[in-house]
Amino acid sequence: MTIENIKLDINFVRSKFPAFSEPLSKEWSFFENAGGSYVPKNVIDKLTEFMISTKVQPYADYPMSKIAGENMDKATNIFAKMINAKEKEILIGGSTSINLYVLSNALKKFIKPGDEIIVTNQDHEANISPWRKLESIGAKIIEWKLNIENHELEISELKKIINNKTKILAVTHCSNIVGSVNNLKLISNLAHEFGTIVIGDGVSYAPHGFPDVKELGVDFYTFSLYKTYGPHLALLYGKEDILKQLPNQNHEFLEGEYPYTINPGGPNHEELVSLIGIEEYFNELYHHHFNDKNISTREKINKINELISKHEEEIANPILELISSKNNLKLIGKNQIVNKNRAPTISFVSNNRSSKEISKILVENNIATRNDNFYAWRCLKALDIDPNDGVVRLSMVHYNNDMEIKKLSNVIKNI
Ligand SMILES: Cc1ncc(COP(=O)(O)O)c(C=O)c1O
């Protein structure tokens, strides 16, 4: 059977997530995944196991400590393999916002007065503020503005502002409002012609398929693990050549122990270990759908990514079509997913009701969602949307099913 004929077994998927059978959550259709996803039982089990039997200071020689340390290393190693990075290229921090502040502080050493930094107004603020703040050391901040007609970041605009003085380009892989997938490979190739370091924000992209960071060609890439079926942590990838040159932001005597020294402190041990459960879940997903056993972790991820995107396209396109067909609603971004050019993160506003009113109607109908600016307030301002009322956002991942989509469609039809 070719991959085109294999369909995601949605009942199998949902059986792995305890939230779907919990009294509090089981009556709800969950469409706030871009805020944070449910976790599979594998993650909960790894967390519990760690807390019960190895919750001691890791890396000593007694068994509880030894196993704790081994599992922490295993989790980092597994994630490196999943995104095609080296183990020493992975940093785990508390959140993407924290990771990017830590990174911007470390990258200060490459910036001298007059150097330029490009940020966008399509990004979440987490990938804007840390870079804008480098103005205080003399950097000139240039904004790559989205096209207000189609809401996209256009490469032709980037070409007008990038030059040999551009030291950093911070850009989202996928906007948490517009949903469009930006071509990071093309952007990185262009930026590297000018010696520019590219920081890709993958927070809204990674829940729909872990990327191959080498294929993307970015210098740094970050995503929030609590949106990719894990606990409240975030991953930062950095090219080893650059990481090696970053200053020690940890204790003085730890000099040279990158990437550990880039973060001012260590990761949350139990949550780090629970990440092993994410890979375990994806592995189970793989073996449930495919037969080939002798393939690498990354090849498995590639196949699962295909399966997931096909399913996401099937469930999201009817909603995109419905919203764009309604005269009183205004959809942000593309009205169809074609070839993974858009995430199933769907934002819209109404021309006769506030986003708060609409979100209230959805919630009254057991659709878990909200209205907000989702910290992409520059994007909302550019689109002339009140950041206080924000957009209504319906965000899906691979575990959303047809029944939830039908329920959602019926509510939207009556708005
Ligand atoms: C696109 C995007 N980037 C960055 C962030 C910030 O992530 P964190 O909450 O881990 O700081 C978010 C959070 O919603 C996001 O959606």
The ligand as a Tripos MOL2 file, in Angstrom:
@<TRIPOS>MOLECULE
LIG
   16    16     1     0     0
SMALL
NO_CHARGES

@<TRIPOS>ATOM
      1 C1          4.0580   31.4370   16.9480 C.3       1 LIG1
      2 C2          4.4110   31.5180   18.4040 C.ar      1 LIG1
      3 N1          5.6590   31.8560   18.7380 N.ar      1 LIG1
      4 C3          6.0560   31.9350   20.0220 C.ar      1 LIG1
      5 C4          5.1710   31.6620   21.0470 C.ar      1 LIG1
      6 C5          5.6470   31.7610   22.4720 C.3       1 LIG1
      7 O1          5.7650   30.4890   23.0240 O.3       1 LIG1
      8 P1          5.9470   30.2740   24.5830 P.3       1 LIG1
      9 O2          4.5830   30.3070   25.1850 O.co2     1 LIG1
     10 O3          6.5710   28.9190   24.6840 O.co2     1 LIG1
     11 O4          6.8150   31.3340   25.1020 O.co2     1 LIG1
     12 C6          3.8580   31.2980   20.7580 C.ar      1 LIG1
     13 C7          2.9100   31.0200   21.8400 C.2       1 LIG1
     14 O5          1.7240   30.9240   21.6740 O.2       1 LIG1
     15 C8          3.4660   31.2330   19.3910 C.ar      1 LIG1
     16 O6          2.2120   30.8990   19.0420 O.3       1 LIG1
@<TRIPOS>BOND
     1     1     2 1
     2     2     3 ar
     3     2    15 ar
     4     3     4 ar
     5     4     5 ar
     6     5     6 1
     7     5    12 ar
     8     6     7 1
     9     7     8 1
    10     8     9 2
    11     8    10 1
    12     8    11 1
    13    12    13 1
    14    12    15 ar
    15    13    14 2
    16    15    16 1
@<TRIPOS>SUBSTRUCTURE
     1 LIG1         1 GROUP 0 **** ****
